[in-house]
């Protein structure tokens, strides 16, 4: 590829990156509280489960990354159900957008808002499953509730209380 072709592509990419989002140093408080490593216990589809999540700055602080896993607890042992990663970008002091990619092979768009001091993420679209996850964080605890949208209405399928791990 010639330099004449590469330069316009690089300039366009640079303009897109610098115009779409600034550094994430001005994170909304509910998102800032999520930064770090968390371990949770609760229920997934009516069964006892354990959860982990890690929130961190990513890609030059232009995004916030969530790394997530859940596992059923059977006879004291964990059986992993799902692992995932998500990237969020702050669009305004009260809204974020992003993408979720998981071990089922799904890619889900994310639209999040700050509601009553919590991060509330709606995920999916008309071509995928759809639902909502609410993250209500304090300095040392996060309560997470998951709801899926079905033809019959909204149905809760997961809830957990997380405590902070070692990383922050």
PyMOL commands that set and color helices and strands:
alter all, ss='L'
color gray80, all
select helices_A, chain A and resi 3-20+24-26+29-34
alter helices_A, ss='H'
color red, helices_A
select strands_A, chain A and resi 36-44+47-58+63-74+77-92+95-102+107-115+118-123+130-137+141-150+153-164
alter strands_A, ss='S'
color yellow, strands_A
deselect
rebuild
show_as cartoon
